[in-house]
Amino acid sequence: MAAVVPTTTGVSTAAERADLQRAWDEKLAAAEAMVPLIGRLYRRDDVVPSVHGRPLVGQSPIGIVKAHRSSRRVDETELPVTTSLAILTELDTMALSSVSVDLGDLAARHRRDRLGSSLREFLADEFFLHRGTADGPHRDAPRDVVLYGFGRIGRMLARILLERAGAHAPLALRAVVVRRRGPDDLVKRASLLRRDSIHGPFAGTVTVDTEHDTITANGTLVQFISADSPGAVDYRAHGIEDAIVVDTTGRWRDAEGLGQHLLAPGAARVLLTAPAKGDVPNVVHGINHDGIGDDPVVSAASCTTNAIVPVLKVVSDAYGIVHGHVETVHSATNDQNLVDNYHPADRRGRAAGLNMVITATGAAKAAEKALPELRGRLTGNAVRVPTPNVSLAVLHLTLGRPVGRDELNGVLRESSLTSVLRRQIDYVESPEIVSTDLLGSRRAGIVDGLATIADGSEHVVLYVWYDNESGYSRQVHRVLQEMARAAHRPRTEGVAAPGRPLSAVGRSR
């Protein structure tokens, strides 16, 4: 339906209002019809649909309409929900196997198809390498995952893993290791999973079995294990084998300390959710995840490192970076004191809810490990502020050549929409945006285009927001998937057809 244009007087007529309402109803009806298709494709075939990088699995009809509305940032026009419905209807008949599908890219390339193929012909050609066999698509069992610790990041990861759980999922949350705090320990931890003051209620059901120390969340049985150290756990006793242990405590940062997890029967690999020390690889998904290989111990770096490194990579590739300073305005964390009290670190003993606290950050050094070309060129510091979540990194950069604001923003905007880093980088331009508006972001970092300072010289300032819990946990989950990939199924990226962009067909979630 064509857009409704108000009368020249600025006063809408009854017919115009009726047309607007009719257009909305048509969008909503198409989105409602998409919901069962999205669910069936995901549960049956492990197909994950999105619209220009915005995932649709688990979205409400309103959320689906909003995702389509955002497509105007890419194609200068809004992707019709009815077009996506037609694509999904065709895909539902194709018996696909394990593939991410970007409906926005597919629709755009079908419009540009010089052969004039029908939608069915176009999709059949597009996904010919992702069809199942006569007996159905082959899938290996999910890789077992254990969360060692159940704090802010541990619970966010649990939510993501449970959201993506299913017979065809590459990862299965099998257990959580905690220090038992009292007789109601399991009930309280289940309540913390079920209710969150920042991220809202858990999307599903949670049942507690105190007799067997288990929680069942959305049909997934999770064993809770009490232990004071990694060596005190026997995962095999709980039927867990070849597991990836995600250490969310940050208690150990080097290979020797984290290697204690590998001594536990049933554990195979370790992923740390903090910057590592020594020779443990610091991985930022989208940047250097291809180099993980078979390393038994891996770090997903920090939330700040994940926020800034993709942006630094784009800027470095386009202009070169001579030197940079990263100043992080970071939400208070659980390691600070609520009231003034002793703390082993400088200043962190002062009341977190009353003070801005200058503190050290390892983000710059961790960024250099992920981007070796910046080694020795970055410095960093942090200011903790009295907000519960969502932080801001201010990048003061000296580039290899002069650049203006429009050009620089254009490069960053394009990288957020069509580049291989679009799952890491988002871009916004709003004169009213504040930190709470970015709560729940799935991207590692969000460039605030209106705040960019670039006057045609080599010196620029970029502002990058990030949800230091949600956005970072999504990055950790992507690294987890990469670590499990070899055991889950063979690689298929880049083999759809010569010259086809990976933005439309791929497996990275």
Residue, then its C-alpha position, 0 to 999 in steps of 0.5 A: m500500500a502506498a504511503v498516505v500523504p496528509t492534505t496540504t492544509g495539514v488537517s487529516t481527513a477521515a479517509e486518510r485516517a482510515d487509510l493509515q489504520r488500514a495500512w497498520d492493520e495489514k502490517l500487523a496481520a502479516a507479522e502475526a502470520m510470520v510468528p508461527l513460521i519463524g518459530r517452526l523454521y527455528r525449532r524444526d530446521d535451525v533457521v534464524p531469520s532476521v531483518h538487516g541483522r535484527p533477529l526475529v526469533g522470539q519477537s512479538p508481532i509489534g517487534i517484527v513490525k519495528a524490525h521492518r521499520s528499521s530497514r529504511r536505514v539500509d534501503e531508504t525504504e521500509l521493507p514490507v512485512t508482506t514481502s518477508l511473509a512471502i519469503l518465509t512461506e517459501l522457506d517453510t517448504m524447502a527443508l533447510s538445515s542450519v542457516s541464518v537468513d536475512l530477509g532484508d538482503l534477500a528481498a533487496r537482491h531479489r528486486r535486483d535479480r536480472l534474470g527475472s526469477s520468481l521468488r521461489e526460483f530465486l530462493a531455491d537457487e540461493f539456498f541450494l547448499h542448505r537443503g536437507t537430505a531425503d532423511g532430513p538434515h543431519r545434526d550433531a548433538p548440542r555441545d554441553v555448556v557449564l556456567y561457573g558462577f551465576g552473577r550478572i553475566g552468568r545469568m545473562l548468558a543463561r537467559i541467552l542459552l535458554e532462549r536458544a535452547g532446542a534439539h537443533a541448538p549448537l549449545a546446551l546449558r547443562a549445569v551451573v556451579v556456585r558456592r552454596r550460601g544457605p538452605d534457600d540457595l537454589v530458590k533464591r538463584a532461581s528467583l534471580l533468574r526469573r526476575d531482574s531489576i534491569h532486564g525485566p522478567f525471564a521470558g518463560t517459566v522456571t521450576v525448582d526441584t530442591e531435592h535434586d538441585t535442578i532448575t527447569a527453565n523453558g523445558t531445559l533441565v539445569q543441574f546446580i552444583s555446589a563447589d568451592s573450586p574447579g577441582a572439586v567438580d565431577y561433571r561426568a557424575h551428572g552425565i556431562e561430557d566434553a563440556i565448555v566451562v564458562d568462568t564468569t567469576g573472574r577469579w582466575r585470569d591466567a592459563e594456570g588458574l583457568g587450567q584448573h577447570l580442565l582437571a574436572p572430569g567432563a570438562a574440555r575447554v574454558l571460556l573466561t568472561a573477563p580480560a585474560k593475562g599472559d598468553v591466553p587469547n583475548v577474543v573479540h567476536g567479529i575481529n579475531h574469532d577465526g583464530i580460536g582453533d583448539d585453544p583449551v583456554v580462551s578469553a572473551a575479553s571485556c565488555t569495553t574491549n568488545a564495544i570499542v575494538p570493532v569500531l577501532k578496526v573500521v577506523s583503522d582500516a579506513y584511515g589508520i590510527v596513529h594514537g588513541h585514548v579510550e575514556t570509559v564512562h562505565s556503570a557501577t559494578n558489583d565489585q564496588n561498595l554500596v557505602d564507604n568501606y574497605h576495598p583493596a583497589d584504589r577509590r572503589g571502596r567509596a559509595a558507588g551510588l553517590n560518587m563518580v569513581i576514577t579507576a583503571t581499565g584493561a580495555a586498551k591493552a586487551a584491545e591491542k591483543a585483539l588488534p595487534e596493529l594498534r600495539g603501543r598506540l592506545t591508552g585507557n582509563a575509566v570513570r565508574v558512575p552511579t547508573p546500573n547498566v549501559s556505559l559509554a566509551v569516548l575514543h580520542l583518536t589521531l588518524g593517519r589522514p584528515v577526515g570530516r564528520d560526514e565522511l567518518n560517520g558514513v563509514l561507521r554507519e555503512s559498517s553497521l548495516t552491511s559489513v561483516l561487523r554489523r552484528q558488533i556495531d550499531y549506529v544511531e543518530s538521535p538528539e534525544i538518545v540517552s543511556t537507558d535507550l540502549l538497554g538490551s542492545r544485542r550489539a557490542g557497541i553503538v556509535d552515536g553519530l551526532a556526538t562525533i567530532a571530526d573537523g577535517s583534521e587528523h584528530v577525531v572523537l567518537y562516542v560509543w555506547y554499549d550495554n555492558e551486560s546484554g551486548y557483551s553477553r551476546q558477544v560471549h555467546r558468539v564466541l561460545q558458538e565458535m568454540a562448539r562449531a567444530a563439534h557441532r557441524p562443519r563450516t559452511e560460510g562463504v560457500a553459498a555461491p561465488g560472489r554472494p554476500l555473506s550478509a544474506v546466507g550464513r551461520s553466525r548468530 
